[in-house]
Amino acid sequence: MYKDRQVTVTEHILGGYRKSGKNNSPFTNFSPNSGATVKYGDKSIELDFNGLRTAIRNGDVKDVAILNPKQIEHLIEQDKITTPFWKNRALKWTKRDNEYLIKGEIPKDYFKIYE
């Protein structure tokens, strides 16, 4: 929760400008590119993006949603909380980064962790 409500996609994208929002966000950023890893401390984490997407579609993984860049842009544009200045900044970053947002808890089976 952030300001007594759920964190918006826009607040998540704005990250450092909305630190409490990002810290309480239900979203995780990932790239669907094969071999794309995220560094956390001394480890790298890779998400089996296609496997997760298939499991969601098949109903094997519940309460998890993947938002693509176009969906993210639409949610930012529809955001009624954030001012136009910050919405435009979030849109710019979203278009630049081309990341996907995943909402919900991703089962550990879809991660590869490298030392």
Secondary structure, 3 states (H helix, E strand, C coil): CECCECCCHHHHHHHHHHHHHHHCCCEEEECCCCCCEEEECCEEEEECHHHHHHHHHHCCCCCCEEECHHHHHHHHHHCCCCCHHHHHHHHHHHHHHCCEEEECCCCHHHEEEEC
